[in-house]
Amino acid sequence: MMLSNNLQNVVHNPVIPYVGTLYEQLVPGKLLVIHGQVPSDADRFQVDFQCGSSVKPRADVAFHFNPRFKRSGHIVCNTLTKERWGWEEITYEMPFEKGKPFEITVMILKDKFQVAVNGKHLLLYRHRIEPEKIDTLGIYGKVQIMSIGFRSNLSLQGNQATSLGTLKTNSGNQMETSEVCQYTLPYVARLNSALNRGRTIVVRGEVKKNPKGSFSIDFIASSTKDVALHLNPRLNAKAFVRNSFLCESWGEEERSITHFPFSPGMYFEMIIYCSANEYKVAINGVHILEYKYRFQELDKIDTVKIDGDIDLLDIRSW
């Protein structure tokens, strides 16, 4: 499940229908986390991100998220403007089960909402109304809600986080990362200090809308050219391959995973933590995998290389 601690402005056990003022502005990087349960007799429920709470005339709904349980079930998303619904966007994947608890995480991004349920990416919904206009949350229908709370973007936590100092672009020039809005790929940078146990690296990016293959994040010991950690999500095959390139040859691939965490167009925050014996990798706050150290001399790992079907937005370490 999501790292749902560190929630702020939490509302506990609201009565449904619930209409409540949002005490935080929905700016990019904000997350809304809803814990609840679907009753066994549920036919549908909805979560509405509203511009006000007026009933007559009905307030605009910037994002209407509406799971429906008839037949195999589906989720309808839409926007209400001046009391008129727009075109429906329908998702036929149904992560909600009658009688089961759930966790909905809605991440507000610059151009869209990104929704995960029970830690698994579900859908994207492009803004049709600016999210700054949303000031009310409405929850209606057959659903029980245990809590509603906010969390800020993971990478904004930990003020000791620093962007990696300089990057070498393809042309070999060096420039300060603070001057770069979007990193060009392949991206190669020296870590501001070599890896060691207790270290965290955060990579923020967005998967291409029409990915052709895969992307990779490599941690390299420049003195030997060994790749201590090769993370390689393959988007078409839905395989998350991990490996190491030591003594001029690749080792055995590791592929086991509970679910593939990436989808076209989705924003992600990959957190790589160096524990005592292994790397621990989380995506958008959900732990995904561990990878035992094959290259033991962490202090020789001094370079990161990122390439493939993503837009790289930021890379930080602390």
C-alpha positions in Angstrom: 0.0 0.0 0.0 1.0 3.6 -0.3 3.1 5.3 2.4 0.0 6.9 3.8 1.5 8.2 6.9 2.5 11.8 7.0 -1.0 12.8 6.0 -2.2 16.3 6.8 -5.6 17.8 7.4 -7.1 14.4 7.8 -10.9 14.0 8.0 -11.9 10.7 9.8 -15.1 8.7 9.2 -17.1 11.3 7.3 -20.8 10.7 6.9 -21.8 10.0 3.2 -22.9 12.0 1.3 -19.9 14.1 2.2 -19.3 17.7 1.0 -16.2 19.3 2.6 -14.0 22.3 2.0 -10.5 21.5 0.9 -8.0 23.2 3.3 -5.1 22.8 0.9 -4.9 24.2 -2.6 -4.6 21.5 -5.3 -1.2 22.6 -6.7 1.0 20.2 -8.7 2.8 17.8 -6.4 -0.2 17.5 -4.0 -1.7 14.1 -3.2 -5.1 13.3 -1.9 -5.4 9.9 -0.2 -8.8 8.3 0.6 -9.1 5.1 2.6 -12.5 3.4 2.5 -14.4 0.2 1.9 -17.0 -0.8 -0.7 -20.2 -2.2 0.9 -21.3 -5.6 -0.4 -24.5 -4.1 -1.9 -22.7 -1.2 -3.7 -23.9 -0.3 -7.2 -21.8 2.8 -7.6 -20.1 5.7 -5.8 -18.3 8.9 -6.8 -15.6 11.2 -5.7 -16.1 14.8 -7.1 -13.4 17.5 -7.1 -15.8 20.5 -7.1 -15.5 24.2 -7.7 -17.7 25.2 -4.8 -20.6 23.4 -3.0 -23.6 25.1 -4.7 -26.5 22.7 -5.4 -28.7 25.0 -7.4 -27.2 25.8 -9.8 -24.9 22.8 -9.4 -21.2 23.7 -8.8 -18.8 22.8 -11.6 -17.0 19.4 -11.1 -13.4 19.5 -12.4 -12.9 15.8 -11.9 -15.7 13.3 -11.5 -14.4 9.8 -10.5 -17.2 7.3 -10.6 -16.7 3.5 -10.1 -19.8 1.5 -11.2 -20.3 -2.1 -10.3 -22.9 -3.4 -12.7 -21.8 -6.4 -14.8 -18.0 -6.6 -14.8 -17.7 -3.0 -13.6 -16.0 0.1 -15.0 -15.0 3.6 -13.9 -16.4 6.7 -15.5 -14.5 10.0 -15.4 -15.9 13.3 -16.6 -16.2 17.1 -16.0 -19.3 19.1 -15.3 -19.3 22.7 -16.6 -22.3 25.0 -16.2 -24.4 22.0 -15.3 -23.5 20.2 -18.5 -21.4 17.0 -18.6 -18.6 16.7 -21.1 -17.5 13.5 -22.8 -17.0 10.4 -20.6 -13.6 8.7 -20.3 -14.2 5.1 -19.3 -11.7 2.7 -17.7 -12.6 -0.9 -17.8 -10.0 -2.0 -15.3 -11.9 -2.4 -11.9 -9.6 -2.4 -8.9 -12.5 -2.1 -6.4 -14.2 -5.2 -4.9 -17.4 -5.3 -3.0 -16.8 -5.9 0.7 -13.1 -5.0 0.4 -11.1 -2.0 1.7 -9.4 0.3 -0.7 -6.9 3.2 -0.9 -7.4 5.8 -3.6 -4.4 8.1 -4.3 -5.0 11.1 -6.5 -1.9 13.0 -7.5 -2.3 16.5 -8.9 0.1 17.1 -11.8 0.6 20.2 -14.0 -1.6 18.9 -16.8 -3.6 16.0 -15.3 -4.8 14.0 -12.4 -3.1 10.6 -11.9 -5.0 8.0 -9.9 -3.7 4.9 -8.2 -5.8 2.4 -6.3 -4.2 0.1 -3.6 -0.8 1.3 -4.7 -1.3 0.4 -8.4 -1.6 2.9 -11.2 -5.1 3.1 -12.6 -5.7 6.1 -14.9 -4.8 9.6 -16.1 -7.3 12.4 -16.5 -6.3 15.6 -18.3 -7.4 18.9 -16.6 -10.4 20.5 -18.3 -10.8 23.0 -15.5 -7.7 24.5 -13.8 -7.1 22.6 -10.5 -6.6 25.9 -8.7 -10.4 26.4 -8.9 -11.2 23.3 -7.0 -12.0 24.0 -3.3 -14.5 21.3 -2.3 -14.5 17.5 -2.2 -17.8 15.6 -2.6 -18.2 11.9 -2.0 -21.5 10.3 -2.8 -23.1 6.9 -3.3 -22.7 3.5 -1.6 -19.3 3.7 0.0 -17.8 3.9 3.5 -14.9 6.3 4.0 -12.4 5.9 6.9 -10.2 8.9 6.2 -9.4 11.6 3.7 -6.0 13.3 3.9 -3.3 15.2 2.0 0.4 14.5 1.4 2.9 16.6 -0.5 5.1 15.2 -3.2 7.7 12.8 -1.8 10.7 14.4 -3.4 9.9 17.8 -1.8 10.3 16.2 1.6 13.8 16.2 3.1 15.1 19.7 2.6 18.7 18.3 2.6 18.0 16.8 -0.8 20.2 18.3 -3.5 20.1 18.1 -7.2 23.1 16.3 -8.7 25.8 18.9 -9.3 26.7 18.8 -13.0 25.5 16.9 -15.9 27.2 15.9 -19.1 24.9 16.3 -22.0 25.4 14.2 -25.2 27.6 17.0 -26.6 29.9 16.6 -23.6 29.3 20.1 -22.2 28.8 20.5 -18.5 26.2 22.7 -17.0 24.5 23.3 -13.7 21.3 21.3 -13.4 19.6 24.3 -11.9 19.6 25.8 -15.4 18.1 22.8 -17.0 14.3 22.5 -17.1 14.2 19.2 -18.9 17.2 16.9 -19.0 18.3 15.6 -22.4 18.8 11.8 -22.7 21.0 10.0 -22.4 21.7 11.8 -19.2 25.0 11.1 -17.5 26.0 12.7 -14.2 28.6 12.3 -11.5 27.0 11.8 -8.1 27.8 14.7 -5.7 29.3 12.1 -3.5 29.8 8.3 -4.0 27.1 5.9 -2.9 27.1 4.5 0.6 24.6 2.7 2.9 21.8 4.9 4.0 21.9 7.0 0.8 18.7 7.8 -1.1 18.4 8.7 -4.8 15.1 10.0 -6.2 14.4 10.0 -10.0 11.3 11.9 -11.1 10.1 11.5 -14.7 7.2 10.9 -17.0 6.8 7.8 -19.2 6.4 8.8 -22.9 2.8 8.7 -24.1 3.7 6.2 -26.9 6.7 4.4 -25.5 8.5 2.2 -28.1 10.5 0.0 -25.8 12.1 0.6 -22.3 14.1 2.9 -20.2 17.1 2.3 -17.9 18.7 3.8 -14.8 22.3 2.6 -14.3 24.6 3.2 -11.3 28.2 2.9 -12.6 31.7 2.7 -11.0 33.5 4.9 -13.5 37.0 3.6 -12.6 36.1 0.1 -13.8 33.0 0.7 -16.0 31.1 -1.8 -13.9 27.4 -1.3 -13.7 26.5 -2.0 -10.1 22.8 -1.6 -10.6 20.9 -1.7 -13.9 17.2 -0.9 -13.6 15.4 -1.6 -16.9 11.5 -1.3 -17.0 10.4 -2.7 -20.4 7.1 -1.1 -21.2 5.8 -3.3 -24.0 6.7 -6.6 -22.2 5.7 -5.2 -18.8 8.9 -6.6 -17.3 11.1 -4.8 -14.8 14.5 -6.2 -15.4 17.4 -5.8 -12.8 21.0 -6.8 -13.4 24.7 -5.9 -13.0 27.5 -5.7 -15.6 30.6 -6.8 -13.7 34.0 -7.9 -15.1 32.8 -7.1 -18.7 29.8 -9.4 -18.6 26.1 -9.3 -17.6 25.0 -11.4 -14.7 21.7 -13.2 -14.2 18.6 -11.1 -14.7 16.1 -10.7 -11.9 12.5 -10.1 -13.0 10.1 -11.2 -10.3 7.6 -8.5 -9.3 4.0 -8.4 -8.0 2.8 -5.9 -10.6 4.4 -3.8 -13.3 4.3 -0.2 -11.9 4.6 1.9 -15.1 2.0 3.0 -17.8 2.3 5.3 -20.8 2.1 9.0 -19.9 2.3 8.4 -16.2 4.4 10.5 -13.8 6.6 8.5 -11.5 8.9 9.1 -8.6 11.4 6.3 -8.2 13.1 6.1 -4.8 16.3 4.0 -4.6 17.5 3.4 -1.1 20.8 1.8 -0.2 20.2 -0.4 2.8 22.7 -2.6 4.6 22.7 -5.4 2.0 20.5 -4.4 -0.9 18.9 -1.6 -2.9 15.3 -1.0 -2.1 13.2 0.5 -4.9 9.8 2.2 -4.5 7.6 3.8 -7.2 5.3 6.7 -6.1 5.6 5.6 -2.5 4.9 1.9 -3.0 7.7 -0.6 -2.4 8.3 -2.6 -5.6 11.5 -4.6 -5.2 14.9 -5.3 -3.6 18.2 -6.1 -5.3 21.0 -7.6 -3.3 24.4 -5.9 -3.8 26.5 -7.8 -6.3 29.1 -5.0 -6.5 30.0 -4.5 -2.8 32.3 -1.4 -3.0 29.5 1.1 -2.9 32.0 4.0 -2.5 33.3 3.4 -6.0 29.8 3.9 -7.5 30.0 7.6 -8.6 28.0 7.9 -11.9 24.4 7.6 -12.9 23.2 7.2 -16.5 19.5 7.4 -17.5 18.2 6.7 -21.0 15.1 5.5 -22.9 11.4 6.3 -23.3 10.9 8.8 -20.5 11.1 12.6 -20.0 13.5 13.0 -17.1 12.2 15.8 -14.8 14.6 15.7 -11.8 17.1 13.6 -10.0 18.1 14.2 -6.4 20.1 12.5 -3.6 20.5 12.7 0.1 
